[in-house]
């Protein structure tokens, strides 16, 4: 899919939407300031090449892990690739590469995932007048939307981790809130989301550091101010992910500790019961023997005596365990 945005009525409005279903050549309006490629077709890539004069990065190019392959200048354009969080509301969050290319006053974005901020920013920019005259400012607004979205995700993760903490230490009794298997799975999922958020923030931090270098001679003071604010926000969010990760790790250990305690309590109960019933079993086993010479077998009070003996032999260990505080 290809979307093109240009300034109309002093706002950033959509000038072209191509879904890739047609085989006809694609023509991007010359006034477009932001071209957004999402899983582009061959026709869409050719249209971008005709407008910018270079081939947009491929999926393989964007997945290179070397910094020199992600952040560089070529053909008068600035190429930057960062990991952006997507599918944060699902149980399978992703952190996929997105390329941002500044060429003159135009911005080109190439992506193979669908992060929510791309649509959020596009809808918001249509209502904001006189704010998006150049591609570099559009890039700043888009990055701010991505950072805001990441902050919202981390805020939600923090609230959920707090609720899970209360469920773990919610006192006695199993109950619905004490389903430790579900709690473990949820903690694992939140840890995965936090890790991917941190990975995305670190990647964006490197991108902003690169931008701060190339903007020394290429952009205005306003853009440098945006970069400085975004760098500070990214750093604070990265620190917050570290705190969340340590909290989640602690809760994982706490869940395993509580499970071990409850298992030990159950085993202790079975052990005490076994010890309490061991003496009566011994008495019953003795008088269940079939020897010919057993004086108690002919004793008129032998049966009630054996019953009393079994009860006493069970009660005495029980009282002893209670006295020692083992029960």
C-alpha positions in Angstrom: 0.0 0.0 0.0 1.2 3.5 -0.8 -0.1 6.7 0.8 1.0 10.2 -0.1 0.3 13.3 2.0 0.7 16.9 1.0 -0.2 20.3 2.3 -3.7 21.3 1.4 -5.6 24.0 3.2 -2.5 24.5 5.4 -3.0 21.0 6.8 -1.3 17.7 5.9 -3.9 15.8 3.9 -3.9 12.6 1.9 -3.2 13.2 -1.8 -3.0 9.5 -3.0 -3.9 6.1 -1.7 -2.9 3.0 -3.6 -3.7 -0.4 -2.3 -1.6 -2.3 -4.8 -4.6 -4.2 -6.3 -4.2 -2.5 -9.7 -1.3 -3.3 -12.2 -1.4 0.2 -13.6 1.6 2.5 -13.1 1.4 4.7 -9.9 1.9 8.4 -10.2 2.7 10.2 -6.9 1.6 13.9 -6.9 4.5 16.3 -7.0 3.3 18.3 -4.0 3.5 15.2 -1.7 5.6 15.8 1.4 5.2 12.4 3.0 5.1 9.1 1.1 4.2 6.1 3.3 5.0 2.6 1.8 3.4 -0.4 3.6 4.5 -3.7 2.1 4.9 -2.1 -1.3 4.4 -3.7 -4.7 6.8 -3.4 -7.6 4.6 -0.6 -9.2 4.7 1.3 -5.9 8.5 1.0 -5.6 8.9 2.2 -9.2 6.7 5.2 -8.4 8.9 6.1 -5.4 12.0 5.7 -7.5 10.7 8.0 -10.1 9.9 10.7 -7.5 13.0 10.4 -5.3 15.6 9.1 -7.8 16.6 6.1 -5.7 15.3 2.6 -4.9 13.5 2.4 -1.5 15.1 -0.1 1.0 14.0 -3.7 0.7 13.0 -5.8 3.6 16.4 -7.4 3.6 18.1 -4.0 3.7 16.0 -3.0 6.7 16.8 -6.1 8.7 20.5 -5.5 8.6 21.8 -5.1 12.2 24.9 -3.1 11.5 24.6 0.6 12.5 26.3 1.6 9.3 23.5 -0.2 7.3 20.7 1.4 9.4 21.9 5.0 9.7 23.7 6.6 6.7 23.6 9.4 4.1 23.5 8.6 0.4 22.5 10.4 -2.8 21.7 13.6 -0.8 19.2 11.7 1.4 19.4 10.6 5.0 18.5 6.9 5.5 17.5 5.9 9.1 16.0 2.6 10.2 14.6 1.9 13.6 12.6 -0.9 15.4 9.1 0.2 16.0 6.6 -1.5 18.3 3.4 -2.9 16.8 0.6 -5.3 17.8 1.0 -4.2 21.4 -2.6 -5.0 22.3 -2.2 -8.6 21.3 -0.5 -11.5 23.0 2.1 -11.5 20.2 3.7 -8.0 20.2 6.3 -7.3 17.5 9.2 -4.9 17.1 9.8 -4.5 13.3 12.1 -2.4 11.3 10.8 0.8 9.7 12.9 3.0 7.5 12.7 6.8 7.5 14.3 8.6 4.5 14.6 12.4 4.4 15.3 13.7 0.9 15.0 17.4 0.6 11.7 18.6 1.9 10.1 15.1 1.5 9.9 12.2 3.9 9.6 8.6 2.8 8.7 5.8 5.2 9.0 2.1 4.3 7.6 -0.5 6.6 6.3 -4.1 6.6 4.4 -3.9 9.8 1.5 -1.6 10.8 2.3 0.4 14.0 -0.7 2.3 15.2 1.1 5.7 15.4 1.3 5.9 11.6 -2.5 6.1 11.3 -2.8 8.2 14.5 -0.4 10.8 13.3 -2.0 11.0 9.8 -5.5 11.5 11.3 -4.2 14.1 13.7 -2.2 16.1 11.2 -5.3 16.6 9.0 -6.7 18.8 11.8 -3.5 20.8 12.6 -2.9 23.8 10.4 0.5 25.3 9.5 2.6 22.7 11.4 3.8 20.4 8.6 5.4 22.4 5.8 8.5 20.2 5.5 9.4 16.5 5.7 11.7 16.9 8.6 8.9 18.4 10.7 6.6 15.6 9.6 9.3 13.1 10.8 9.5 14.9 14.1 5.7 14.7 14.5 5.7 11.0 13.5 8.4 10.1 16.0 6.7 12.0 18.8 3.5 10.0 18.0 5.6 6.7 18.2 7.1 7.8 21.5 3.7 8.7 22.9 2.3 5.4 21.9 5.2 3.5 23.5 4.7 5.6 26.7 1.0 4.6 26.7 1.9 0.9 26.3 4.4 1.0 29.2 1.9 2.9 31.4 -0.6 0.1 30.7 2.0 -2.6 31.4 2.9 -0.9 34.7 -0.8 -0.8 35.8 -1.2 -4.5 34.9 2.0 -5.5 36.7 0.7 -3.7 39.8 -2.6 -5.6 39.6 -0.7 -8.9 39.2 1.5 -8.0 42.2 -1.6 -7.5 44.3 -3.0 -10.8 43.1 0.2 -12.7 44.0 0.3 -11.3 47.5 -3.4 -11.2 48.1 -3.4 -13.3 51.2 -4.6 -16.9 51.7 -6.9 -19.0 49.6 -6.6 -20.1 46.0 -9.5 -18.2 44.4 -9.7 -16.9 40.9 -7.0 -14.2 41.6 -4.6 -16.9 42.8 -4.4 -18.9 39.6 -0.6 -18.9 39.5 -0.4 -20.6 36.1 -2.4 -17.7 34.5 -0.3 -15.2 36.5 2.9 -16.7 35.2 1.7 -16.7 31.6 0.6 -13.1 31.9 3.9 -12.0 33.5 5.8 -13.7 30.7 3.7 -11.9 28.1 4.2 -8.5 29.8 7.9 -9.2 30.1 8.0 -9.9 26.3 6.2 -6.6 25.6 8.5 -4.7 27.9 11.6 -6.2 26.2 10.3 -5.3 22.8 9.5 -1.8 23.9 13.0 -1.4 25.3 14.5 -2.7 22.1 12.5 -0.2 20.1 13.4 2.7 22.4 17.1 1.9 22.2 16.9 1.7 18.4 15.1 5.1 18.3 17.7 6.6 20.7 20.4 5.6 18.2 18.4 7.1 15.4 17.9 10.4 17.3 21.6 10.6 18.1 22.3 10.2 14.4 19.8 12.9 13.6 21.3 15.3 16.1 24.6 15.0 14.2 23.2 15.4 10.7 20.9 18.3 11.7 23.9 20.5 12.7 24.0 21.8 9.1 20.7 20.6 7.6 17.8 21.8 9.7 16.5 24.6 11.8 16.8 25.3 15.5 13.2 24.1 16.0 14.1 20.7 14.7 17.1 20.5 17.0 14.7 21.3 19.9 12.4 18.5 18.9 15.3 16.1 18.7 16.5 17.1 22.2 13.1 16.7 23.8 12.5 13.3 22.1 16.0 12.1 23.1 15.2 12.9 26.7 11.8 11.2 26.5 13.3 8.1 24.9 15.9 7.9 27.6 13.4 8.2 30.5 11.2 5.6 28.9 14.1 3.2 28.5 14.9 3.7 32.2 11.3 2.9 33.0 11.5 -0.3 30.9 14.5 -1.3 33.1 12.4 -0.8 36.2 9.4 -2.7 34.8 11.7 -5.6 33.8 13.2 -5.8 37.2 9.7 -5.7 38.8 8.4 -8.4 36.5 11.5 -10.6 37.3 10.9 -10.1 41.0 7.2 -11.1 40.6 8.2 -14.2 38.6 10.5 -15.3 41.4 7.8 -14.4 44.0 5.2 -16.6 42.2 7.6 -19.5 42.1 8.3 -19.0 45.8 4.7 -18.8 46.8 4.0 -22.0 44.7 6.8 -23.8 46.5 5.5 -22.7 49.9 2.0 -23.9 49.1 3.4 -27.2 47.8 5.5 -27.6 50.9 2.4 -26.9 53.1 0.5 -29.6 51.3 3.4 -32.1 51.6 3.7 -31.3 55.3 0.0 -32.0 55.8 0.3 -35.4 54.1 3.4 -36.1 56.1 1.7 -35.3 59.4 -1.3 -37.4 58.5 0.9 -40.3 57.6 2.8 -40.1 60.9 -0.4 -39.8 62.9 -1.9 -42.9 61.4 1.3 -44.9 61.5 1.0 -46.1 65.1 -2.7 -47.2 64.8 -1.7 -49.0 61.6 1.1 -50.7 63.6 -1.3 -51.8 66.4 -3.9 -53.1 63.8 -1.1 -55.0 62.0 0.1 -56.7 65.2 -3.4 -57.8 66.2 -4.1 -58.8 62.7 -1.5 -61.6 62.9 -2.7 -65.2 62.9 -0.3 -66.8 65.4 -1.8 -69.5 67.6 -0.2 -68.2 70.8 -1.4 -64.6 71.2 -2.8 -64.1 74.8 -4.8 -60.9 73.9 -6.9 -62.9 71.3 -8.6 -64.7 74.2 -9.0 -61.7 76.4 -12.6 -60.5 76.8 -11.6 -56.8 76.7 -9.0 -57.3 74.0 -11.0 -55.7 71.2 -11.9 -52.5 73.0 -8.4 -52.3 74.4 -6.9 -52.4 70.8 -9.3 -49.7 69.7 -8.4 -47.4 72.6 -4.7 -48.1 72.0 -5.1 -47.1 68.3 -6.9 -43.9 69.2 -4.3 -43.0 71.9 -1.4 -43.8 69.5 -3.0 -41.4 66.9 -3.9 -38.6 69.3 -0.5 -38.4 71.1 1.5 -37.6 67.9 -1.1 -35.1 66.8 -0.9 -33.3 70.2 2.9 -33.4 70.0 2.9 -31.8 66.6 0.5 -29.1 67.7 2.7 -28.4 70.7 5.8 -28.0 68.6 4.0 -25.7 66.2 4.4 -28.0 63.2 0.7 -27.8 62.3 
